[in-house]
Amino acid sequence: MTDEGRAKKCPAPANSTPAWMTTFGDMNSLLLTFFIAMLTTAEIDGRELRLILSAFEGTFGMMDGGMTLSQGDLAEMGQNIENLPSPDVGNQLSKAIKQIAELLEPELKSKKVRLEKVVNGYKITLVGDIYFKPGSAEIEYEEGKKILMQMGVGLSKIPTAGFKIEVVGHTDNKSVPIDASIPTQYTSAWELSTARACTIVKIFQAAGVNPMLLIALGRGEQDPLIPNDTPEGRAYNRRVDIYITEL
């Protein structure tokens, strides 16, 4: 038989990527597109986003150094999968803040209480002379006590895991020890401002706030909101800032 009559053999294919890899790559691309679409329409906090991204890094190998989420890795960080915050933790904080805003609507309108959004949470500022007299860390007015108890009831709804409540006390520039006409047991503005924070922490705890969430701090006269030139300005600066934020 001549060479022309013989069946020609096809050359052996060169080493290449298996055919199934094409389908697998398409599937991963579709999944990634799907999750990107979900993320653009969902409300998600930074912590949840980092968990999702770290899972993608290890699974798809898109970024060098990626790590998958595993039971062992989480255990090394002092937590396990069962203890990770649930997706509705942020909603619980929003509901607590909304309840506080509803309870204190008149005070918010009159600027006796101020509420604003900050990074990772909210800031509540108690201003005016219905809370503290000059040189004093006691809540001597029933109106102030009522406001703080209502606020404590709202804050008691915040979950213990993943949050903190920092109570930061402030003074004006004449409380101690500059003005000898003001009786006070405190020898510095640092002590007085910290004592004010501790007073409010105790009220919150009595209202049902978990003490594990609470932190009391004092800033003295270091952070005035307005000049201390007038009695009204000094009363405004005798305030307490309350930060409710995620860890």
C-alpha positions as CSV (number, residue, x, y, z in Angstrom):
1,M,0.0,0.0,0.0
2,T,1.3,3.4,-0.9
3,D,1.9,6.1,1.5
4,E,-1.0,8.0,0.1
5,G,-3.4,5.2,0.9
6,R,-2.5,4.9,4.5
7,A,-4.6,6.8,7.1
8,K,-2.8,9.8,8.4
9,K,-2.5,10.1,12.1
10,C,-3.2,13.4,13.8
11,P,-0.2,14.8,15.7
12,A,-0.4,14.4,19.4
13,P,-1.8,17.5,21.1
14,A,0.6,19.7,23.1
15,N,0.2,19.8,26.8
16,S,-2.7,22.3,27.5
17,T,-5.3,23.2,30.2
18,P,-8.0,20.6,30.5
19,A,-11.2,21.4,28.9
20,W,-13.1,21.4,32.2
21,M,-11.1,24.4,33.4
22,T,-12.8,26.6,30.9
23,T,-16.2,25.7,32.3
24,F,-14.9,26.1,35.8
25,G,-13.5,29.5,35.1
26,D,-16.8,30.7,33.5
27,M,-18.6,29.5,36.6
28,N,-16.3,31.4,38.9
29,S,-16.7,34.5,36.8
30,L,-20.5,34.3,37.0
31,L,-20.4,33.7,40.7
32,L,-18.1,36.7,41.3
33,T,-20.4,38.9,39.1
34,F,-23.4,37.7,41.1
35,F,-21.8,38.5,44.5
36,I,-20.7,41.9,43.2
37,A,-24.2,42.7,42.2
38,M,-25.5,41.6,45.6
39,L,-22.9,43.7,47.4
40,T,-23.8,46.8,45.4
41,T,-27.5,46.6,46.5
42,A,-26.9,45.4,50.1
43,E,-26.1,47.3,53.3
44,I,-23.0,45.6,54.8
45,D,-20.5,46.8,57.4
46,G,-16.8,46.8,57.0
47,R,-16.2,43.7,59.2
48,E,-18.6,41.5,57.2
49,L,-17.0,42.8,54.0
50,R,-13.5,41.8,55.2
51,L,-14.7,38.3,56.1
52,I,-16.3,37.8,52.7
53,L,-13.2,39.1,50.8
54,S,-10.9,37.0,52.8
55,A,-12.9,33.9,51.9
56,F,-12.8,34.8,48.2
57,E,-9.0,35.4,48.3
58,G,-8.3,31.9,49.6
59,T,-10.9,30.1,47.5
60,F,-10.3,31.5,44.1
61,G,-6.6,32.4,44.6
62,M,-7.2,35.9,43.1
63,M,-4.8,37.7,45.4
64,D,-1.4,36.6,46.8
65,G,-1.4,35.8,50.5
66,G,-5.1,35.1,50.7
67,M,-6.4,33.0,53.5
68,T,-9.6,30.9,53.7
69,L,-11.8,31.1,56.7
70,S,-11.4,27.9,58.8
71,Q,-12.4,26.8,62.2
72,G,-8.7,26.7,63.3
73,D,-7.9,30.2,62.1
74,L,-10.8,31.7,63.9
75,A,-10.0,29.8,67.1
76,E,-6.5,31.3,67.0
77,M,-8.1,34.8,67.0
78,G,-10.0,34.0,70.1
79,Q,-13.3,33.2,68.5
80,N,-15.1,30.5,66.6
81,I,-17.6,30.4,63.8
82,E,-20.6,30.2,66.2
83,N,-19.5,33.4,67.9
84,L,-19.2,35.5,64.8
85,P,-21.6,38.5,64.8
86,S,-24.8,37.8,63.1
87,P,-25.8,40.0,60.1
88,D,-28.5,41.7,62.1
89,V,-26.2,43.1,64.7
90,G,-25.9,46.5,63.0
91,N,-29.7,46.5,62.7
92,Q,-30.0,46.1,66.5
93,L,-27.8,49.1,67.0
94,S,-29.9,51.2,64.6
95,K,-33.1,50.1,66.3
96,A,-31.7,51.1,69.7
97,I,-30.6,54.5,68.4
98,K,-34.0,55.0,66.8
99,Q,-35.7,54.2,70.1
100,I,-33.6,56.7,71.9
101,A,-34.3,59.3,69.3
102,E,-38.1,58.7,69.7
103,L,-37.9,58.8,73.5
104,L,-35.9,62.0,73.5
105,E,-37.5,63.8,70.5
106,P,-38.3,67.0,72.5
107,E,-34.7,67.1,74.0
108,L,-33.2,66.6,70.5
109,K,-35.3,69.5,69.1
110,S,-34.3,71.8,72.0
111,K,-30.6,70.8,71.6
112,K,-30.4,69.5,75.1
113,V,-29.3,66.2,73.5
114,R,-27.5,66.0,70.2
115,L,-27.2,62.9,68.0
116,E,-24.9,62.4,65.1
117,K,-23.5,59.5,63.0
118,V,-19.8,58.9,63.4
119,V,-17.4,56.2,62.0
120,N,-18.6,52.8,63.1
121,G,-21.5,54.1,65.2
122,Y,-23.2,57.1,66.8
123,K,-22.3,59.9,69.1
124,I,-24.8,61.4,71.6
125,T,-23.9,64.6,73.3
126,L,-25.5,65.9,76.5
127,V,-25.2,69.7,76.7
128,G,-26.6,72.4,78.9
129,D,-26.9,73.1,82.6
130,I,-29.6,70.5,83.2
131,Y,-27.0,67.9,83.9
132,F,-24.1,69.3,85.9
133,K,-23.6,72.4,88.0
134,P,-20.1,74.0,88.0
135,G,-17.7,71.9,90.0
136,S,-20.2,69.1,90.5
137,A,-20.3,65.5,89.1
138,E,-23.9,64.9,90.4
139,I,-27.0,65.0,88.3
140,E,-29.0,67.4,90.5
141,Y,-31.9,68.1,88.2
142,E,-34.8,65.7,87.7
143,E,-35.1,66.5,84.0
144,G,-31.5,65.4,83.5
145,K,-32.0,62.2,85.4
146,K,-35.1,61.4,83.4
147,I,-33.3,61.9,80.1
148,L,-30.4,59.7,81.2
149,M,-32.7,56.9,82.3
150,Q,-34.6,56.9,79.0
151,M,-31.3,56.8,77.2
152,G,-30.2,53.9,79.3
153,V,-33.3,51.9,78.5
154,G,-32.6,52.4,74.8
155,L,-28.9,51.5,75.1
156,S,-29.8,48.3,77.1
157,K,-31.1,46.9,73.7
158,I,-27.6,47.0,72.2
159,P,-26.0,43.5,72.0
160,T,-22.9,42.8,74.2
161,A,-20.8,41.2,71.5
162,G,-19.1,43.5,69.1
163,F,-19.9,46.9,70.6
164,K,-18.7,49.4,73.2
165,I,-20.2,52.5,74.9
166,E,-17.7,55.2,75.8
167,V,-18.9,57.9,78.1
168,V,-16.5,60.9,77.9
169,G,-16.9,63.7,80.5
170,H,-15.9,67.3,79.9
171,T,-15.7,70.5,82.0
172,D,-15.5,74.2,81.3
173,N,-12.4,76.2,82.1
174,K,-13.5,77.6,85.5
175,S,-14.8,74.6,87.4
176,V,-11.5,73.6,89.1
177,P,-9.3,74.9,90.6
178,I,-9.3,78.3,89.0
179,D,-12.5,79.8,90.5
180,A,-12.3,79.7,94.3
181,S,-15.9,80.8,94.6
182,I,-17.1,77.4,93.2
183,P,-17.2,74.7,95.9
184,T,-15.9,71.4,94.6
185,Q,-14.2,68.3,96.0
186,Y,-12.1,67.8,92.9
187,T,-8.6,69.2,92.5
188,S,-8.4,69.1,88.7
189,A,-10.6,69.2,85.7
190,W,-9.4,65.7,84.8
191,E,-10.9,64.3,88.0
192,L,-14.1,66.2,87.6
193,S,-14.7,65.2,84.0
194,T,-14.0,61.5,84.8
195,A,-16.3,61.6,87.8
196,R,-19.1,63.0,85.5
197,A,-18.5,60.1,83.1
198,C,-18.7,57.6,86.0
199,T,-22.0,59.2,87.2
200,I,-23.6,58.6,83.9
201,V,-22.1,55.1,83.6
202,K,-23.8,54.2,86.9
203,I,-27.1,55.5,85.7
204,F,-26.9,53.5,82.5
205,Q,-26.1,50.4,84.4
206,A,-29.1,51.0,86.7
207,A,-31.2,51.3,83.6
208,G,-30.1,47.8,82.4
209,V,-27.1,48.5,80.2
210,N,-24.6,45.6,80.4
211,P,-21.5,46.9,82.3
212,M,-19.3,45.0,79.9
213,L,-20.1,47.6,77.3
214,L,-19.4,50.6,79.4
215,I,-16.2,52.7,79.5
216,A,-15.8,55.9,81.5
217,L,-13.3,58.6,80.4
218,G,-12.5,62.2,81.2
219,R,-11.1,64.9,79.0
220,G,-11.1,67.8,81.4
221,E,-11.4,71.2,79.7
222,Q,-9.4,70.1,76.7
223,D,-12.1,69.9,74.1
224,P,-14.5,72.9,74.4
225,L,-17.2,73.0,71.7
226,I,-17.5,76.8,71.9
227,P,-15.5,79.5,73.8
228,N,-15.8,79.6,77.6
229,D,-16.2,83.4,77.5
230,T,-19.8,83.5,78.8
231,P,-21.8,81.5,81.4
232,E,-23.8,80.1,78.5
233,G,-20.7,78.9,76.8
234,R,-19.3,77.3,79.9
235,A,-22.6,75.5,80.5
236,Y,-22.5,74.2,77.0
237,N,-19.0,72.9,77.5
238,R,-19.9,71.1,80.7
239,R,-21.1,68.2,78.7
240,V,-20.8,64.4,78.2
241,D,-20.2,62.7,74.9
242,I,-21.4,59.1,74.5
243,Y,-19.9,57.1,71.7
244,I,-21.8,53.9,70.7
245,T,-19.5,52.1,68.2
246,E,-18.5,48.7,66.8
247,L,-15.3,47.2,68.1
